[in-house]
């Protein structure tokens, strides 16, 4: 299955050196080509960015073949000493 798009969403905001507001984008999933058509895989949901119950995301084409074949990064382990 070949990656057709990377799904990217704004996950935070910051100001650059000239005090211009900027957004930081993170890959939250992929769209891949399967024998039955396009399939979307959501790997993470940026809950802090929910506005009105929805998230706006971009579909970006892979920049090169090597990058599109890299596995998604593993999620950070959850600590065992959480108070709940």
C-alpha positions, 0 to 999 in steps of 0.5 A, a space after each residue: 500500500 502506497 502512501 498518497 497523502 500525509 494528513 497534517 493539522 495545526 497542533 500549536 501556535 508560536 511567534 517567530 523572531 519578528 513577532 509574527 504568529 505562526 502555527 506548528 503542524 504535525 502529521 496525524 495520519 496518512 491516506 494510502 492507496 489500496 486495491 479497494 480505493 483510498 484508505 485513511 489511517 488516523 494515528 493521533 488526534 490533537 484534542 487540544 485543537 478541537 474547535 467546535 467539535 472538529 479539526 481542520 487538516 491538510 492533505 500533503 503529498 509525500 515529498 520523496 519516496 524514502 520519506 513515504 516508506 518510513 514507519 510512523 513514530 511510536 507513541 510515547 509510553 504512558 507512565 504507570 504512576 498516574 493518579 487516576 
